[in-house]
Amino acid sequence: MSAHLTEEEQLEALKRWWKENGKNTVAAVVVAVVGYFGFEFWQENTRLAAETASDKYQTLIESVVVAPGQSLSDVQTATAVSLAGELKSEAPGSFYGQSAALFMAKMAVEAEQLDKAEAELQWLLAQNPERAIELTTRLRLSRVQAAAEKYDMALATLTSVEPGSFAANYAEVRGDILLAQGKPDQARAAYQLALKLNADTGSDQDRLLESKVNDLTSASTASAEPLAAVEVQQ
C-alpha cells in the first residue's frame, strides 16, 4: 500500500475538514477583517474628534479676547459658555473638555460666582483627570472654597490626596486657609513647610513665603510683648 494519500483520498479529507471547520474559519477571517477596519475607523474618528475639539477650544479662547481695561460683552460671555458646554459634553475626558471647565471656573471667579466656579471644578474632578490636572484643580477648588468661607471643606480638598511635586503649593494654600481661620501659628508652620519643600530657592514664590512667615513672626512677637511686660510688673 502506498504511504501517500491518493488524490481522491486527499479531496475527501479536505471535504471532511471543511465540513467540520470551514464555518469557523470563515467567521475568524471575517472577525479579523472587521476588527482591522473597525480599528482603522475608530482611529480616524478619534483623530477627527480631537481636531474638532482643538478647533472649538481655540475658538473659545479667541471669543473672550478683550482690550485692556474692558470687560466681556454679553455676547462674548454667551459664546464662551456655549462653546465650553459643548466641549464638556462632547469630550469630557479630553484635555480640551477639562480645560474648558477650568476656563469656566476662572470666569466664574472673576464674576464673583463662587458656587458656579466650585461646580465647574467638582465636575472636572469627577472626570478622573490625569494626576497633574487633578492636583491643579484641587488647588483651585480649595481656594474657591476658602473664598466662600468653607474653610473645613477647603482643607479637606487639600488633604484628600497625596500632593507629590505640588507639596509646596499645597502647604502654602493650607497656610492661607489656616490664616483666614484665625490660626496664625499653624499658618506660619505651613508656610515654613512650603519654604522647605520649595525647590525654587530665590524664586518669587520663595520671597512671598518668606514675607508671610516674617509678617506672622512679627505679629506673634508683638502680641507677646505686652504679656511679658505684665509678667515683669507682677
C-alpha positions in Angstrom: 0.0 0.0 0.0 1.3 3.5 -0.9 2.3 5.6 2.1 0.8 8.7 0.3 -2.8 9.6 0.0 -4.3 9.4 -3.4 -5.8 12.5 -5.0 -9.3 11.1 -4.2 -8.4 10.5 -0.6 -6.9 14.0 -0.2 -10.0 15.5 -1.7 -12.2 13.5 0.6 -10.1 14.6 3.7 -10.4 18.2 2.6 -14.2 17.9 2.3 -14.4 16.5 5.8 -12.2 19.2 7.3 -14.2 21.9 5.6 -17.4 20.5 6.8 -16.1 20.4 10.4 -14.1 23.7 10.4 -15.0 25.7 7.4 -17.6 27.9 9.0 -15.4 28.6 12.0 -12.5 29.6 9.7 -14.7 32.0 7.7 -16.0 33.5 10.9 -12.5 34.0 12.2 -11.4 35.7 9.0 -14.5 37.9 9.0 -13.9 38.9 12.6 -10.2 39.7 11.9 -11.1 41.8 8.8 -13.9 43.7 10.6 -11.7 44.2 13.6 -8.9 45.7 11.5 -11.2 48.0 9.6 -13.1 48.8 12.8 -9.9 49.8 14.5 -8.9 52.0 11.5 -12.4 53.6 11.6 -12.0 54.2 15.4 -8.6 55.8 14.9 -9.9 58.1 12.2 -12.9 59.1 14.3 -10.7 59.7 17.3 -8.4 61.9 15.2 -11.3 63.9 13.8 -12.9 64.3 17.2 -9.6 65.6 18.6 -9.2 68.1 15.8 -12.8 69.3 16.2 -12.3 69.7 20.0 -9.0 71.6 19.4 -10.6 74.0 16.9 -13.5 74.6 19.2 -11.3 75.2 22.2 -9.3 77.7 20.1 -12.5 79.5 19.2 -13.4 79.6 22.9 -10.1 81.3 23.8 -10.5 83.8 20.9 -14.1 84.6 21.9 -13.1 86.1 25.2 -10.3 88.4 24.0 -10.9 92.0 25.0 -8.8 95.1 25.1 -7.0 96.1 28.3 -9.4 97.6 30.8 -12.5 96.3 29.1 -14.8 93.5 30.2 -16.6 90.8 28.2 -19.7 91.7 26.4 -22.9 89.6 27.0 -22.4 88.1 23.5 -18.9 87.1 24.3 -19.9 85.5 27.6 -22.8 83.6 26.0 -20.5 82.4 23.2 -17.9 81.2 25.7 -20.5 79.4 27.9 -21.9 77.7 24.8 -18.6 76.5 23.5 -17.4 75.3 26.9 -20.6 73.4 27.4 -20.2 71.7 24.0 -16.6 70.7 24.8 -17.6 69.3 28.2 -20.4 67.4 26.7 -18.7 66.1 23.6 -15.2 65.4 25.1 -15.4 65.2 28.9 -12.4 63.0 29.2 -10.2 65.0 26.9 -7.7 67.8 27.6 -10.0 70.3 25.8 -13.2 69.4 27.7 -11.4 69.6 31.0 -9.6 72.8 30.1 -13.0 74.3 29.2 -14.2 73.5 32.8 -11.1 75.2 34.2 -11.7 78.2 31.9 -15.3 78.5 33.0 -14.3 78.3 36.7 -11.9 81.2 36.1 -14.6 83.3 34.5 -16.9 82.5 37.4 -14.4 83.6 40.0 -13.8 86.8 38.1 -17.6 87.4 38.1 -17.6 86.5 41.9 -19.8 83.5 41.2 -18.0 81.2 43.6 -20.7 78.5 43.7 -20.5 78.2 39.9 -16.7 78.0 40.0 -16.9 75.3 42.6 -19.4 73.3 40.5 -17.1 73.5 37.4 -14.1 72.3 39.4 -16.1 69.5 41.0 -17.3 68.4 37.6 -13.7 68.3 36.3 -12.6 66.1 39.3 -15.5 63.7 38.6 -13.9 63.0 35.1 -10.9 61.4 36.8 -8.4 63.6 35.0 -4.7 62.8 34.8 -2.8 63.5 38.0 -1.3 66.9 37.2 -4.7 68.3 36.2 -6.3 66.8 39.3 -3.7 68.3 41.6 -4.0 71.7 39.9 -7.8 71.5 40.1 -7.8 70.7 43.8 -5.6 73.7 44.5 -8.0 76.0 42.7 -11.0 74.3 44.3 -9.6 74.8 47.8 -9.0 78.5 47.1 -12.6 78.9 45.8 -14.0 77.1 48.9 -11.8 79.2 51.2 -13.0 82.4 49.5 -16.6 81.2 50.1 -15.5 80.7 53.8 -15.9 76.9 53.5 -12.7 76.5 55.4 -13.0 72.9 56.6 -14.1 71.8 53.2 -11.2 73.7 51.6 -8.7 71.9 53.9 -10.4 68.5 53.2 -9.9 69.1 49.5 -6.2 69.5 50.0 -5.7 66.6 52.4 -7.7 64.1 50.4 -4.9 63.4 48.0 -1.1 63.0 48.1 0.3 66.2 46.5 3.6 64.8 45.2 5.5 67.5 43.4 2.8 70.0 44.3 3.5 69.6 48.0 5.0 73.2 48.4 1.9 74.7 46.7 -0.4 72.7 48.8 1.4 73.7 52.0 1.2 77.4 51.1 -2.6 77.2 50.3 -3.1 75.4 53.5 -1.3 78.2 55.3 -3.6 80.8 53.6 -6.7 78.9 54.8 -5.4 78.5 58.3 -4.6 82.2 58.5 -8.1 83.0 57.2 -9.4 80.8 60.1 -7.6 82.9 62.6 -4.8 80.3 63.3 -1.6 82.3 62.7 0.7 79.8 64.4 -0.5 76.9 62.3 -0.4 79.1 59.2 3.2 80.1 59.9 4.2 76.4 60.3 2.5 75.6 57.0 4.4 78.5 55.2 7.7 77.3 56.7 7.0 73.8 55.4 6.2 75.2 52.0 9.6 77.1 52.1 11.3 73.9 53.0 9.6 71.9 50.2 10.0 74.5 47.5 12.9 73.7 45.3 13.0 77.1 43.5 15.2 78.9 46.0 15.2 82.6 45.4 12.1 82.5 43.3 9.2 84.9 43.7 7.2 82.2 45.5 10.1 81.9 48.0 10.2 85.6 48.6 6.4 85.7 49.1 6.5 82.8 51.5 9.4 84.4 53.5 7.3 87.6 53.7 4.3 85.7 55.0 6.5 83.9 57.6 8.1 87.2 58.7 4.8 89.0 59.0 3.4 86.3 61.2 6.5 86.1 63.3 6.5 89.9 63.8 2.8 89.8 64.8 3.4 86.9 67.2 6.3 88.8 68.8 4.3 92.0 69.1 1.4 90.2 70.7 3.7 88.5 73.2 5.5 91.7 74.4 2.5 93.2 76.4 2.1 89.9 78.2 5.9 89.8 79.0 5.6 93.3 80.4 2.7 92.4 82.6 4.6 89.4 84.0 7.6 91.6 84.8 5.4 94.1 86.6 3.8 91.3 88.7 
